[in-house]
Amino acid sequence: MKMIISPAKKLNEEKCDVKAVTKISFNKDSQCLINELKTYSVDNLMSLMNVSQSIANLNQERYNNWSYPFKESLSKPAVFMFDGAVYNALDISSLDDKDIAYAQDNLRVLSGLYGLLRPLDLIMPYRLEMGTKINVNGYSNLYAFWGEKITKLLEEDVKEDEVLINLASNEYSKAVDLKKFKNVITPVFKDFKNGKSKVISFFAKKARGAFVRYVIKNKPKSIDDLTLFDDLGYVFSQYDSNNQLVFTR
């Protein structure tokens, strides 16, 4: 089974002791985006990314310092770099070498700057959300820039009858043409609040990270195996007509 997840805005830039690193797949495309971003002033970045001046300053510095191939002192494996609710629940640093090797083979991170990442791909710190409407090389946004490229690479990763588990947010998952894949499963996590069952963003992010961890640790062979997920108090509710595995608590 293969999984796709979103990146995180929050980063952990502290060094980690991981030696078996790999190279990004789209270095030329990332460089193209960086070259465009380097032309933006702080004010332009504030408007483009809808961020504060301090965040725009930080990322202008990041873009200006970006240089490929990456120096290990300035970069970090992707799954160790990303922070936030999903990655805290995944807790990659607590996994053993066998589990990390499984993650490297089966987990992919969608990225506005890097396209599609394996967990151990070295990356430099950045912020560039997939929904950013940056105009580069005749493309009006990152969905157009990345869509065909990352869909094709993911098709090479996913075997014909293999299940693709979509754990990415809507912003990121729509960058992939999921119709190209035969077996796409989307886990959905709902909480009961005020008498109704609904998706609560923060809790759903934590659940997606916990689900990734569940798959890495248990290495399920079937969709039925996926329904056994019961972390964070969630239990399987139904497999609906939209190929969604619904979990509730």
VOPAGU-2260 file (C-alpha; in pm, 1 decimal, decimal comma):
REM VOPAGU-2260
SITE   aa  ch    i         X         Y         Z
SITE  MET   A    0       0,0       0,0       0,0
SITE  LYS   A    1     115,4     351,0     -80,6
SITE  MET   A    2      18,6     667,3     110,6
SITE  ILE   A    3      18,4    1036,6      25,1
SITE  ILE   A    4      17,2    1311,2     288,7
SITE  SER   A    5      51,9    1687,7     299,5
SITE  PRO   A    6     362,0    1871,3     419,7
SITE  ALA   A    7     351,4    2110,5     716,5
SITE  LYS   A    8     401,2    2484,1     747,5
SITE  LYS   A    9     577,9    2434,4    1078,6
SITE  LEU   A   10     931,9    2301,4    1045,9
SITE  ASN   A   11    1178,4    2141,1    1283,9
SITE  GLU   A   12    1522,8    2251,5    1170,2
SITE  GLU   A   13    1716,5    2086,8    1453,1
SITE  LYS   A   14    1972,2    1840,0    1324,5
SITE  CYS   A   15    1889,3    1470,6    1324,9
SITE  ASP   A   16    2125,3    1174,9    1305,7
SITE  VAL   A   17    2002,1    1013,7     984,0
SITE  LYS   A   18    2268,6     904,0     736,3
SITE  ALA   A   19    2074,7     707,9     471,5
SITE  VAL   A   20    1936,4    1009,6     285,5
SITE  THR   A   21    1811,0    1037,4     -72,9
SITE  LYS   A   22    1786,4    1311,3    -335,1
SITE  ILE   A   23    1473,8    1497,0    -442,6
SITE  SER   A   24    1318,5    1386,9    -773,4
SITE  PHE   A   25    1247,6    1729,8    -923,5
SITE  ASN   A   26    1554,5    1941,5    -850,0
SITE  LYS   A   27    1534,0    2132,9   -1178,9
SITE  ASP   A   28    1165,9    2213,4   -1129,5
SITE  SER   A   29    1227,2    2323,5    -771,1
SITE  GLN   A   30    1515,5    2540,8    -889,6
SITE  CYS   A   31    1282,8    2699,3   -1146,4
SITE  LEU   A   32    1036,9    2793,3    -871,6
SITE  ILE   A   33    1315,8    2924,5    -649,8
SITE  ASN   A   34    1449,0    3141,9    -932,5
SITE  GLU   A   35    1104,5    3297,1    -967,7
SITE  LEU   A   36    1057,9    3342,9    -593,2
SITE  LYS   A   37    1395,3    3516,0    -564,2
SITE  THR   A   38    1257,3    3799,6    -778,0
SITE  TYR   A   39     983,9    3877,2    -521,6
SITE  SER   A   40    1024,1    4157,2    -269,5
SITE  VAL   A   41     913,6    4108,6      90,2
SITE  ASP   A   42     594,1    4300,4      13,8
SITE  ASN   A   43     531,4    4081,4    -290,6
SITE  LEU   A   44     578,9    3767,1     -80,7
SITE  MET   A   45     342,3    3897,8     186,3
SITE  SER   A   46      75,2    3940,4     -79,5
SITE  LEU   A   47     151,5    3618,1    -268,4
SITE  MET   A   48     155,2    3397,2      40,5
SITE  ASN   A   49     -84,6    3597,0     259,6
SITE  VAL   A   50     167,3    3602,9     545,6
SITE  SER   A   51     310,1    3852,9     791,7
SITE  GLN   A   52     620,7    4058,8     720,6
SITE  SER   A   53     833,5    3846,1     953,6
SITE  ILE   A   54     734,1    3523,6     776,3
SITE  ALA   A   55     793,1    3686,9     437,5
SITE  ASN   A   56    1138,9    3803,3     552,7
SITE  LEU   A   57    1225,6    3453,4     674,7
SITE  ASN   A   58    1123,3    3289,0     351,8
SITE  GLN   A   59    1291,4    3546,1     130,8
SITE  GLU   A   60    1611,4    3456,8     316,9
SITE  ARG   A   61    1539,1    3087,3     266,8
SITE  TYR   A   62    1487,2    3131,9    -108,1
SITE  ASN   A   63    1806,2    3334,9    -141,5
SITE  ASN   A   64    2005,8    3069,3      44,8
SITE  TRP   A   65    1855,7    2777,8    -149,7
SITE  SER   A   66    2122,1    2598,3    -350,9
SITE  TYR   A   67    2121,7    2250,0    -502,9
SITE  PRO   A   68    2282,3    2004,1    -437,1
SITE  PHE   A   69    2201,8    2065,0     -73,0
SITE  LYS   A   70    2467,2    2075,6     195,1
SITE  GLU   A   71    2379,9    1830,7     471,7
SITE  SER   A   72    2449,4    2104,6     728,7
SITE  LEU   A   73    2168,2    2317,8     576,8
SITE  SER   A   74    1918,3    2041,8     494,4
SITE  LYS   A   75    1730,5    1755,8     656,0
SITE  PRO   A   76    1525,5    1449,8     548,8
SITE  ALA   A   77    1171,9    1564,0     466,2
SITE  VAL   A   78     980,1    1352,3     717,2
SITE  PHE   A   79    1208,0    1476,5     996,6
SITE  MET   A   80    1187,6    1840,0     879,6
SITE  PHE   A   81     808,9    1873,2     876,2
SITE  ASP   A   82     642,8    1939,6    1211,3
SITE  GLY   A   83     286,1    2003,0    1327,6
SITE  ALA   A   84     -12,9    1784,5    1415,3
SITE  VAL   A   85      25,8    1518,4    1143,8
SITE  TYR   A   86     397,0    1472,7    1200,1
SITE  ASN   A   87     375,5    1484,4    1578,3
SITE  ALA   A   88     127,8    1196,1    1565,6
SITE  LEU   A   89     345,3    1009,7    1314,3
SITE  ASP   A   90     644,2    1053,1    1552,1
SITE  ILE   A   91     895,3     929,5    1296,4
SITE  SER   A   92    1193,2     955,8    1531,0
SITE  SER   A   93    1049,4     678,8    1749,8
SITE  LEU   A   94    1029,7     428,0    1462,4
SITE  ASP   A   95    1299,9     166,8    1405,4
SITE  ASP   A   96    1510,3     125,5    1093,3
SITE  LYS   A   97    1280,2    -141,0     947,6
SITE  ASP   A   98     976,6      85,0     981,9
SITE  ILE   A   99    1158,4     383,9     834,1
SITE  ALA   A  100    1263,6     168,8     537,4
SITE  TYR   A  101     897,2      71,3     489,9
SITE  ALA   A  102     798,1     439,1     506,1
SITE  GLN   A  103    1063,2     525,4     247,8
SITE  ASP   A  104     910,9     271,4       8,5
SITE  ASN   A  105     545,2     346,5      74,0
SITE  LEU   A  106     494,6     704,5     198,6
SITE  ARG   A  107     499,7    1012,5     -24,0
SITE  VAL   A  108     469,4    1379,3      77,4
SITE  LEU   A  109     315,0    1628,8    -163,6
SITE  SER   A  110     495,2    1963,9    -168,6
SITE  GLY   A  111     447,9    2302,5    -331,8
SITE  LEU   A  112     824,3    2346,4    -378,8
SITE  TYR   A  113     947,6    1989,8    -420,4
SITE  GLY   A  114     652,8    1821,6    -592,7
SITE  LEU   A  115     664,1    1471,8    -448,8
SITE  LEU   A  116     897,2    1365,1    -168,5
SITE  ARG   A  117    1008,6    1038,1     -19,5
SITE  PRO   A  118    1056,4    1051,0     357,6
SITE  LEU   A  119    1437,0    1050,1     343,8
SITE  ASP   A  120    1474,1    1301,5      59,8
SITE  LEU   A  121    1695,3    1585,2     177,5
SITE  ILE   A  122    1521,7    1924,6     163,1
SITE  MET   A  123    1605,8    2276,2     264,9
SITE  PRO   A  124    1360,2    2474,9     482,3
SITE  TYR   A  125    1086,5    2649,2     286,2
SITE  ARG   A  126     729,2    2765,5     278,8
SITE  LEU   A  127     526,8    2740,4     -39,9
SITE  GLU   A  128     175,1    2605,5     -15,7
SITE  MET   A  129      29,4    2413,3    -308,1
SITE  GLY   A  130    -256,1    2662,3    -337,9
SITE  THR   A  131     -16,9    2952,4    -406,8
SITE  LYS   A  132    -104,1    3129,4    -731,8
SITE  ILE   A  133     247,8    3183,6    -859,1
SITE  ASN   A  134     295,2    3233,0   -1231,5
SITE  VAL   A  135     601,7    3051,7   -1363,5
SITE  ASN   A  136     700,3    2908,7   -1702,8
SITE  GLY   A  137     355,5    2979,7   -1843,4
SITE  TYR   A  138     175,4    2801,0   -1558,7
SITE  SER   A  139     -66,3    3017,2   -1360,6
SITE  ASN   A  140     -51,1    2814,9   -1040,1
SITE  LEU   A  141     126,6    2523,3    -873,4
SITE  TYR   A  142    -150,1    2274,0    -956,8
SITE  ALA   A  143     -80,7    2329,0   -1325,0
SITE  PHE   A  144     296,4    2335,4   -1269,8
SITE  TRP   A  145     312,3    2010,9   -1071,3
SITE  GLY   A  146       0,0    1808,3   -1154,4
SITE  GLU   A  147     115,4    1602,6   -1451,5
SITE  LYS   A  148     469,1    1560,3   -1315,0
SITE  ILE   A  149     377,4    1428,9    -972,9
SITE  THR   A  150      90,3    1215,6   -1102,3
SITE  LYS   A  151     327,6    1044,1   -1344,6
SITE  LEU   A  152     592,2     981,6   -1077,7
SITE  LEU   A  153     331,7     848,1    -837,1
SITE  GLU   A  154     199,1     618,1   -1109,9
SITE  GLU   A  155     549,5     472,1   -1134,8
SITE  ASP   A  156     548,3     408,8    -758,6
SITE  VAL   A  157     202,4     253,2    -729,2
SITE  LYS   A  158     159,5     -95,2    -872,5
SITE  GLU   A  159    -142,4    -156,8   -1095,4
SITE  ASP   A  160    -366,4    -316,0    -831,4
SITE  GLU   A  161    -205,3    -156,4    -527,1
SITE  VAL   A  162    -411,0      54,3    -286,6
SITE  LEU   A  163    -328,7     425,6    -270,6
SITE  ILE   A  164    -429,4     569,9      65,5
SITE  ASN   A  165    -508,4     940,4      34,4
SITE  LEU   A  166    -428,2    1106,5     366,5
SITE  ALA   A  167    -352,3    1448,5     217,4
SITE  SER   A  168    -566,9    1756,6     268,9
SITE  ASN   A  169    -795,2    1868,1     -13,8
SITE  GLU   A  170    -551,0    2148,8     -98,0
SITE  TYR   A  171    -277,8    1896,7    -171,2
SITE  SER   A  172    -463,5    1587,4    -289,0
SITE  LYS   A  173    -620,8    1776,7    -578,7
SITE  ALA   A  174    -269,4    1833,1    -716,1
SITE  VAL   A  175    -275,3    1462,6    -812,0
SITE  ASP   A  176    -501,8    1320,4   -1082,1
SITE  LEU   A  177    -641,4    1048,4    -855,3
SITE  LYS   A  178    -862,4     918,8   -1136,7
SITE  LYS   A  179    -547,3     763,9   -1284,4
SITE  PHE   A  180    -532,8     515,5    -996,1
SITE  LYS   A  181    -758,3     210,2    -969,3
SITE  ASN   A  182    -776,3     174,7    -591,8
SITE  VAL   A  183    -783,1     501,8    -398,2
SITE  ILE   A  184    -898,5     491,7     -36,2
SITE  THR   A  185    -953,8     811,0     165,9
SITE  PRO   A  186    -971,7     772,7     544,4
SITE  VAL   A  187   -1201,3    1031,0     706,5
SITE  PHE   A  188   -1201,0    1104,1    1079,9
SITE  LYS   A  189   -1509,9    1247,7    1246,2
SITE  ASP   A  190   -1583,4    1361,2    1601,5
SITE  PHE   A  191   -1921,9    1388,0    1766,8
SITE  LYS   A  192   -1981,4    1748,1    1869,0
SITE  ASN   A  193   -2312,6    1910,4    1963,0
SITE  GLY   A  194   -2495,7    1594,7    1866,0
SITE  LYS   A  195   -2343,5    1577,5    1517,6
SITE  SER   A  196   -2059,7    1383,9    1361,0
SITE  LYS   A  197   -1819,6    1617,5    1180,2
SITE  VAL   A  198   -1458,5    1655,0    1069,8
SITE  ILE   A  199   -1268,8    1885,3    1305,4
SITE  SER   A  200    -951,3    1995,8    1128,5
SITE  PHE   A  201    -701,1    1981,3    1414,4
SITE  PHE   A  202    -818,7    1640,5    1534,3
SITE  ALA   A  203    -835,5    1507,6    1178,2
SITE  LYS   A  204    -472,0    1608,9    1118,4
SITE  LYS   A  205    -359,6    1420,0    1427,0
SITE  ALA   A  206    -563,4    1119,4    1317,3
SITE  ARG   A  207    -407,6    1121,1     969,8
SITE  GLY   A  208     -61,1    1116,1    1126,1
SITE  ALA   A  209    -161,7     834,4    1359,5
SITE  PHE   A  210    -304,2     642,1    1062,9
SITE  VAL   A  211      23,2     677,4     871,2
SITE  ARG   A  212     203,2     542,6    1177,0
SITE  TYR   A  213     -46,0     254,5    1201,6
SITE  VAL   A  214      19,8     153,9     840,8
SITE  ILE   A  215     397,5     179,3     882,1
SITE  LYS   A  216     394,9     -29,4    1200,3
SITE  ASN   A  217     138,4    -290,7    1092,8
SITE  LYS   A  218     206,5    -309,9     718,5
SITE  PRO   A  219    -153,4    -403,1     625,9
SITE  LYS   A  220    -223,8    -621,4     325,6
SITE  SER   A  221    -592,0    -542,3     268,6
SITE  ILE   A  222    -857,8    -275,5     314,2
SITE  ASP   A  223   -1005,8    -489,7     591,5
SITE  ASP   A  224    -675,1    -453,3     775,9
SITE  LEU   A  225    -709,2     -74,6     752,8
SITE  THR   A  226   -1046,4     -84,3     928,2
SITE  LEU   A  227    -872,4    -217,6    1241,1
SITE  PHE   A  228    -719,7     124,4    1310,6
SITE  ASP   A  229    -835,4     237,8    1655,1
SITE  ASP   A  230    -579,8     492,2    1775,7
SITE  LEU   A  231    -678,2     818,0    1949,1
SITE  GLY   A  232   -1017,6     668,5    2031,3
SITE  TYR   A  233   -1138,8     638,8    1671,5
SITE  VAL   A  234   -1321,8     326,8    1555,3
SITE  PHE   A  235   -1424,3     217,7    1208,2
SITE  SER   A  236   -1777,2     324,0    1114,2
SITE  GLN   A  237   -1833,6     256,6     744,8
SITE  TYR   A  238   -1677,6     214,9     401,2
SITE  ASP   A  239   -1893,4     449,2     196,3
SITE  SER   A  240   -1969,8     475,7    -173,3
SITE  ASN   A  241   -1701,5     744,4    -221,5
SITE  ASN   A  242   -1427,9     498,7    -123,5
SITE  GLN   A  243   -1396,3     669,5     212,2
SITE  LEU   A  244   -1308,7     474,7     524,9
SITE  VAL   A  245   -1500,0     665,8     791,2
SITE  PHE   A  246   -1377,1     651,2    1149,8
SITE  THR   A  247   -1564,8     816,1    1436,4
SITE  ARG   A  248   -1521,3     881,8    1806,3
